[in-house]
Amino acid sequence: MFQFSDRAQELRERLLAFMDRHVYPAESLWKEQHRALASPWQYPAIMDELKAEARAQGLWNLFLPHEAGRAYGGAGLSNLDYAPLCEIMGRSPLGPEVFNCNAPDTGNMEILALYGSEAQKETWLRPLMEGRIRSCFSMTEPDVASSDATNIRCTIVRDGDSYVVSGRKWWSSGGNSERCRLAIVMGKSDPEAPPHKQQSMILVPLDAPGVRIERGLSVFGYDHAPHGHAEILYEAVRVPLGNLLLGEGRGFEIAQGRLGPGRIHHCMRLVGLAERALEALCRRALAREAFGRPLAEQGTVRRDIARSRCEIEQARLLTLKAAALMDSLGNKAARGEIAMIKVVAPAMACRVIDRAIQVHGGAGVSEDFFLASAYAKARSLRLADGPDEVHEETITRLELKAYGGNRPPAAAG
């Protein structure tokens, strides 16, 4: 149904072998090394060893489809060819970073490849592609409903040969990391312009005067160190004019270019995570007995296995369809499918992981297994890169447009 290139097939086999040989066995060691570090925001040595090995084997920067990224080490794979690779990486919490394919860096590298000047690419894209630094994306704000980005209050004001950035952001994922050097900040540069032309994006070095990491945020109690999710205060931060991306008033244009691929990458990884959860469910059901027979012979467990397999396959097919449309028609033409899979995949993963937790009993909610942290991750992705409700509105609007109507409902009251 979906044809993958010979190169993608070959990379898939190598990636599967690398995960089995190096990544899965390193998960427990990563935890041990991380616990022994002086700061939770430092990186265990095993991560650097894994990254060096992945790069040596040519399993590096597989995500970037654009020709603009090739000069900086991008693989140039199509979105469709990348999908099964991203799924494999998503099975492990270590996987994406081992291959330099981790969010939010992938999205930020995509921004720089598509919209960055040559100077911006040399300064920031190259070290990101080489894995020497990390970055964060500062869009969401604590004081407004950020699902509507026209609410953004952070300001980007031109002052002579500089822009001054002022505002408070949170859920700037990666911002706590000691290796995070760059924030891509979205703020309001012209409050008098039309609503979707008021915002701009700008590159802010995290060591610039006035940048303050206020705290790390947790997700259901997980701090996701050393990556983390930062609340950042930008207090009259002055950056050069050359740090602006693309031009004033083009923040929404850049956001749409970033979020489409970013959303589908999350979904690819979630399919892999759900697949691993179903594997754990099946193994547990075969290994444990209750009331005189294996769990795998219990009717409710058997139903959960069947439903999980159906839902994973449905989500995988929709993911592949969206990826294929992005390749053939462009991200804008595929926005309906991207919105659909962004609703479907996180909810699917939550259901499958929840069933696996149930079969594991008390062990499922402990840290002895990966399921509790996997559930927290999947549930957070019903909010990240736009909540379900925003994507559902996009789907509905496109559906009604085929029948001559696309106006949103009037506000109540």
C-alpha positions as CSV (number, residue, x, y, z in Angstrom):
1,M,0.0,0.0,0.0
2,F,2.8,2.4,1.0
3,Q,6.1,1.9,-0.9
4,F,9.3,2.6,1.0
5,S,12.5,3.2,-0.8
6,D,15.3,0.7,-0.8
7,R,17.4,3.1,1.3
8,A,14.6,3.4,3.9
9,Q,14.3,-0.4,4.0
10,E,18.0,-0.8,4.5
11,L,18.1,1.9,7.2
12,R,15.2,0.2,9.0
13,E,17.0,-3.1,9.3
14,R,20.1,-1.3,10.6
15,L,18.1,0.7,13.0
16,L,16.3,-2.3,14.4
17,A,19.7,-4.0,15.0
18,F,21.1,-0.9,16.6
19,M,18.2,-0.6,19.0
20,D,18.5,-4.3,20.0
21,R,22.2,-4.3,20.4
22,H,22.8,-0.8,21.9
23,V,19.7,1.2,23.0
24,Y,17.4,-1.2,24.9
25,P,20.3,-2.7,26.9
26,A,21.4,0.9,27.8
27,E,18.1,2.0,29.3
28,S,18.8,0.8,32.9
29,L,22.5,2.0,32.7
30,W,21.3,5.4,31.6
31,K,19.1,5.6,34.7
32,E,22.0,4.5,37.0
33,Q,24.4,7.0,35.6
34,H,21.9,9.8,35.7
35,R,21.1,9.2,39.4
36,A,24.8,9.5,40.2
37,L,25.3,12.9,38.5
38,A,25.7,16.1,40.5
39,S,22.9,17.8,38.6
40,P,19.8,16.2,37.0
41,W,20.4,18.5,34.0
42,Q,23.7,16.8,33.2
43,Y,23.9,14.0,30.6
44,P,24.9,10.4,31.5
45,A,28.1,9.3,29.7
46,I,26.3,6.4,28.0
47,M,24.2,8.9,25.9
48,D,27.3,10.4,24.4
49,E,28.7,6.9,23.7
50,L,25.5,5.9,22.0
51,K,25.3,9.0,19.9
52,A,28.9,8.6,18.8
53,E,28.2,5.0,17.7
54,A,25.0,6.0,15.9
55,R,26.8,8.7,14.0
56,A,29.7,6.4,13.1
57,Q,27.1,3.9,11.7
58,G,25.4,6.6,9.6
59,L,22.2,6.5,11.6
60,W,22.2,10.3,12.2
61,N,19.9,13.2,11.3
62,L,17.5,10.9,9.5
63,F,14.5,13.3,9.9
64,L,15.2,16.4,7.7
65,P,13.6,15.9,4.3
66,H,14.6,19.3,2.7
67,E,17.5,19.8,0.3
68,A,18.3,22.9,2.5
69,G,19.4,20.5,5.2
70,R,21.7,18.3,3.2
71,A,24.6,20.6,3.3
72,Y,24.4,20.4,7.1
73,G,24.1,16.6,7.4
74,G,20.5,15.9,6.7
75,A,19.6,12.5,5.3
76,G,17.1,13.9,2.7
77,L,14.6,11.1,3.3
78,S,10.9,11.7,2.5
79,N,8.4,12.0,5.3
80,L,7.0,8.6,4.3
81,D,10.5,6.9,4.3
82,Y,11.2,8.5,7.7
83,A,7.9,7.3,9.3
84,P,9.0,3.6,10.1
85,L,12.4,4.8,11.3
86,C,10.8,7.4,13.6
87,E,8.5,4.7,14.9
88,I,11.4,2.5,15.8
89,M,13.2,5.3,17.6
90,G,10.0,6.2,19.6
91,R,9.9,2.8,21.2
92,S,12.6,3.9,23.7
93,P,12.9,7.1,25.7
94,L,16.5,7.2,24.7
95,G,16.0,6.5,21.0
96,P,15.3,9.8,19.4
97,E,18.2,11.6,21.0
98,V,20.6,8.8,20.2
99,F,20.1,9.4,16.5
100,N,19.8,13.3,16.8
101,C,16.1,13.0,15.9
102,N,14.7,14.4,19.2
103,A,12.0,17.1,19.7
104,P,12.1,20.0,19.9
105,D,15.5,20.1,18.2
106,T,14.2,18.5,15.0
107,G,11.5,21.2,14.7
108,N,14.0,23.9,15.4
109,M,16.4,22.5,12.9
110,E,13.6,22.4,10.4
111,I,12.9,26.1,11.0
112,L,16.5,27.0,10.5
113,A,16.9,24.9,7.4
114,L,13.7,26.4,5.8
115,Y,13.7,30.0,7.0
116,G,17.2,30.8,8.5
117,S,19.7,33.0,6.8
118,E,23.1,31.6,5.9
119,A,24.6,33.2,9.0
120,Q,21.9,31.8,11.2
121,K,22.4,28.3,9.7
122,E,26.2,28.5,10.3
123,T,25.8,29.8,13.9
124,W,23.0,27.5,15.0
125,L,21.9,24.8,12.5
126,R,25.3,23.3,12.1
127,P,26.0,22.7,15.8
128,L,22.5,21.4,16.2
129,M,22.9,19.0,13.3
130,E,26.2,17.9,14.7
131,G,24.6,17.2,18.1
132,R,27.0,19.6,19.9
133,I,24.2,21.8,21.4
134,R,20.5,21.6,22.2
135,S,17.6,24.1,21.8
136,C,14.1,24.9,23.0
137,F,11.0,26.4,21.4
138,S,9.4,29.3,23.5
139,M,5.8,29.8,22.3
140,T,3.5,28.8,25.1
141,E,2.8,31.3,27.9
142,P,1.4,30.8,31.4
143,D,-0.9,33.8,31.5
144,V,-2.9,33.3,28.3
145,A,-4.7,30.4,26.5
146,S,-1.9,29.6,24.2
147,S,-4.0,27.2,22.1
148,D,-4.9,30.5,20.4
149,A,-1.4,31.9,19.6
150,T,-2.9,35.3,18.7
151,N,-3.1,35.7,22.6
152,I,0.7,35.8,22.9
153,R,1.9,38.7,25.1
154,C,5.6,38.4,24.8
155,T,6.9,41.4,22.9
156,I,9.7,41.7,20.2
157,V,10.4,45.4,19.8
158,R,12.9,47.0,17.5
159,D,15.3,49.4,19.2
160,G,18.0,50.8,17.0
161,D,20.3,47.9,15.8
162,S,18.6,45.4,18.2
163,Y,15.4,43.8,19.1
164,V,14.3,43.7,22.7
165,V,12.4,40.6,23.8
166,S,10.3,40.7,26.9
167,G,7.9,38.1,28.3
168,R,7.3,34.9,30.2
169,K,7.2,31.5,28.5
170,W,6.7,28.0,29.8
171,W,6.8,24.5,28.5
172,S,10.0,25.4,26.7
173,S,11.0,21.8,26.4
174,G,14.7,21.3,26.6
175,G,15.3,24.6,28.2
176,N,16.6,23.1,31.5
177,S,19.3,21.1,29.8
178,E,22.9,22.2,30.4
179,R,23.5,21.8,26.7
180,C,20.6,24.0,25.6
181,R,22.1,27.1,24.0
182,L,19.3,28.5,21.9
183,A,15.6,29.5,22.2
184,I,13.4,30.2,19.3
185,V,11.0,32.7,20.7
186,M,7.6,33.7,19.3
187,G,6.4,37.2,20.3
188,K,4.3,40.1,19.2
189,S,6.2,42.7,17.1
190,D,3.3,44.8,15.7
191,P,0.1,44.9,17.8
192,E,-1.6,47.0,15.1
193,A,-1.2,44.5,12.3
194,P,-3.9,42.0,11.3
195,P,-4.1,39.2,14.0
196,H,-1.9,36.7,12.2
197,K,0.7,39.2,11.2
198,Q,1.4,40.6,14.6
199,Q,3.9,37.9,15.6
200,S,7.5,37.3,14.8
201,M,10.1,34.6,15.7
202,I,13.6,35.4,16.9
203,L,16.7,33.5,17.9
204,V,17.7,34.2,21.5
205,P,20.9,32.7,23.0
206,L,20.1,31.4,26.4
207,D,23.3,33.0,27.8
208,A,22.0,36.5,26.7
209,P,21.6,39.0,29.6
210,G,18.1,39.0,30.8
211,V,17.3,35.4,30.1
212,R,16.4,33.6,33.3
213,I,15.3,29.9,33.7
214,E,12.8,30.3,36.5
215,R,12.0,26.6,37.1
216,G,11.5,23.2,35.6
217,L,8.0,21.9,35.1
218,S,7.0,18.3,35.8
219,V,4.6,16.1,33.8
220,F,2.6,13.9,36.2
221,G,5.6,14.2,38.5
222,Y,8.2,13.4,35.9
223,D,10.8,16.1,35.4
224,H,12.1,14.5,32.2
225,A,15.7,15.5,33.2
226,P,18.2,16.2,31.7
227,H,15.9,17.4,28.9
228,G,13.2,19.1,31.1
229,H,10.5,21.6,30.4
230,A,11.4,25.2,31.4
231,E,9.6,28.3,32.5
232,I,11.7,31.1,31.2
233,L,11.6,34.8,31.8
234,Y,12.9,37.0,29.0
235,E,13.5,40.3,30.8
236,A,14.3,43.1,28.2
237,V,16.7,40.7,26.4
238,R,18.5,42.5,23.6
239,V,19.5,40.6,20.5
240,P,20.9,41.7,17.1
241,L,18.5,42.5,14.2
242,G,20.1,39.6,12.4
243,N,18.5,37.1,14.9
244,L,15.0,37.7,13.5
245,L,13.7,34.8,11.4
246,L,12.4,35.5,7.9
247,G,11.0,39.0,8.7
248,E,8.6,40.9,11.0
249,G,5.1,39.6,11.1
250,R,5.9,36.1,9.8
251,G,5.8,34.2,13.0
252,F,2.6,32.3,12.1
253,E,4.0,31.4,8.7
254,I,7.0,29.9,10.4
255,A,4.9,28.2,13.1
256,Q,2.9,26.4,10.5
257,G,6.0,25.3,8.6
258,R,7.4,23.9,11.9
259,L,4.3,22.4,13.5
260,G,3.1,20.2,10.6
261,P,6.3,18.0,10.5
262,G,6.7,18.2,14.3
263,R,3.1,17.0,14.9
264,I,3.5,14.0,12.6
265,H,6.9,13.1,14.1
266,H,5.2,12.9,17.5
267,C,2.6,10.5,16.1
268,M,5.2,8.3,14.4
269,R,7.0,8.0,17.8
270,L,3.7,7.3,19.6
271,V,2.9,4.4,17.3
272,G,6.3,2.8,18.2
273,L,5.6,3.5,21.9
274,A,2.2,1.9,21.7
275,E,3.7,-1.1,19.8
276,R,6.2,-1.7,22.6
277,A,3.4,-1.4,25.2
278,L,1.3,-4.0,23.4
279,E,4.4,-6.3,23.3
280,A,4.7,-5.9,27.1
281,L,1.0,-6.6,27.6
282,C,1.2,-9.8,25.6
283,R,4.3,-11.1,27.4
284,R,2.9,-10.3,30.8
285,A,-0.4,-12.0,29.9
286,L,1.4,-15.1,28.8
287,A,3.7,-15.2,31.9
288,R,1.1,-14.6,34.7
289,E,-1.7,-16.7,36.0
290,A,-4.8,-15.6,37.9
291,F,-7.7,-17.8,39.1
292,G,-6.0,-20.9,37.8
293,R,-5.3,-19.9,34.2
294,P,-3.0,-17.6,32.3
295,L,-4.1,-14.0,31.9
296,A,-3.8,-14.5,28.2
297,E,-6.8,-16.9,28.4
298,Q,-9.0,-14.3,30.3
299,G,-11.7,-12.8,28.0
300,T,-11.2,-9.2,28.9
301,V,-7.4,-9.4,28.4
302,R,-7.9,-11.1,25.0
303,R,-10.3,-8.3,24.0
304,D,-7.8,-5.7,25.1
305,I,-5.1,-7.3,22.9
306,A,-7.4,-7.4,19.9
307,R,-8.5,-3.8,20.3
308,S,-5.0,-2.6,20.8
309,R,-3.8,-4.3,17.6
310,C,-6.6,-2.8,15.6
311,E,-6.1,0.7,17.0
312,I,-2.3,0.7,16.4
313,E,-2.7,-0.4,12.8
314,Q,-5.4,2.3,12.2
315,A,-3.1,5.0,13.6
316,R,-0.1,3.7,11.7
317,L,-2.0,3.8,8.4
318,L,-3.3,7.3,9.0
319,T,0.2,8.4,9.9
320,L,1.6,7.0,6.7
321,K,-1.2,8.5,4.6
322,A,-0.5,11.9,6.1
323,A,3.3,11.5,5.5
324,A,2.7,10.5,1.9
325,L,0.4,13.5,1.3
326,M,3.0,15.8,2.8
327,D,5.5,14.5,0.3
328,S,3.2,14.6,-2.7
329,L,1.1,17.6,-2.1
330,G,2.9,19.6,0.6
331,N,2.2,20.2,4.3
332,K,-0.6,22.7,3.7
333,A,-2.6,20.3,1.5
334,A,-2.1,17.5,4.1
335,R,-3.2,19.7,7.1
336,G,-6.5,17.7,7.5
337,E,-4.6,14.4,7.8
338,I,-2.0,15.9,10.1
339,A,-4.8,17.2,12.3
340,M,-6.5,13.9,12.3
341,I,-3.5,11.9,13.2
342,K,-2.5,14.4,15.9
343,V,-5.9,13.7,17.5
344,V,-5.9,9.9,16.9
345,A,-2.3,8.9,17.8
346,P,-2.0,10.3,21.4
347,A,-5.4,9.0,22.4
348,M,-4.7,5.6,20.9
349,A,-1.3,5.4,22.7
350,C,-3.0,6.3,26.0
351,R,-5.5,3.5,25.6
352,V,-3.0,0.9,24.6
353,I,-0.6,1.9,27.4
354,D,-3.4,2.0,29.9
355,R,-4.4,-1.6,29.0
356,A,-0.8,-2.7,29.4
357,I,-0.7,-1.0,32.8
358,Q,-3.9,-2.9,33.9
359,V,-2.5,-6.3,32.9
360,H,0.8,-5.5,34.9
361,G,-1.2,-4.7,38.0
362,G,0.6,-2.7,40.6
363,A,3.9,-3.1,38.7
364,G,2.4,-1.2,35.8
365,V,2.2,2.1,37.8
366,S,5.7,1.6,39.3
367,E,9.0,2.7,37.9
368,D,10.0,-0.9,37.5
369,F,8.5,-0.8,34.1
370,F,8.4,1.9,31.4
371,L,4.6,2.0,31.2
372,A,3.8,4.8,33.8
373,S,6.3,7.2,32.2
374,A,5.1,6.2,28.7
375,Y,1.5,7.1,29.7
376,A,2.6,10.5,31.0
377,K,4.4,11.2,27.7
378,A,1.4,10.1,25.6
379,R,-1.1,12.0,27.6
380,S,0.9,15.2,27.4
381,L,0.9,15.0,23.6
382,R,-2.8,15.5,23.6
383,L,-1.8,19.1,24.5
384,A,1.6,19.7,22.9
385,D,1.7,21.2,19.5
386,G,-2.0,22.2,19.8
387,P,-4.7,20.5,22.0
388,D,-7.2,18.0,20.5
389,E,-9.9,20.6,20.3
390,V,-7.9,22.9,18.0
391,H,-7.2,20.0,15.6
392,E,-10.8,18.8,15.8
393,E,-11.9,22.3,14.7
394,T,-9.5,22.1,11.7
395,I,-11.0,18.7,10.7
396,T,-14.6,20.0,11.1
397,R,-13.9,23.1,9.1
398,L,-12.3,21.2,6.3
399,E,-15.2,18.7,6.3
400,L,-17.9,21.3,6.2
401,K,-16.1,23.2,3.5
402,A,-16.8,20.4,1.1
403,Y,-20.5,21.1,1.6
404,G,-20.3,24.9,1.2
405,G,-19.7,26.0,4.8
406,N,-16.7,26.5,7.0
407,R,-17.6,29.1,9.5
408,P,-16.8,28.3,13.2
409,P,-19.7,28.3,15.7
410,A,-20.7,31.7,17.1
411,A,-19.5,32.4,20.7
412,A,-22.1,31.6,23.4
413,G,-23.6,34.3,25.5
